């Protein structure tokens, strides 16, 4: 099992959860499964073509990751949307 860490700004789309479990695999596979269980959250992470949105950074065990990155059993996936302000 892997853990997806959900930042406060996205927790509404995750039913208030700070962490979500997922099966190990590539981030593309994990986000496809997330689309089935939490479609609103997944739409905040990936765009209509399935790519990670420009303003979202994803890390697996603290390392920058892309859709082809594998998240092995026990990994933590962090999803960090950029925050803009002025």
C-alpha positions, 0 to 999 in steps of 0.5 A: 500500500502507498499513501497519498498525502493530501494538503489542506487546500485539497482536502475538501475534494478528498472528503476531508482526508489528510491521507488516502491509501492506494495500491503501488504502481506508477503515478499514472495508474495511481491517479487513474484509480484516484479518478474513480474514487475521488474524481474532483480531487484527481481533476485538481491534480491532472488536466483534461489530457491526463498530464499533471497540472502545471501548478501542481508538484508531485513527489514520491518519498520526497523526490520530484516525480512524473506520471511514469514514476513508480511508487513502490509498496510503503511509499508516500506521495505528496501532492503540492499545488502552488500557492499564489498570492499578492 
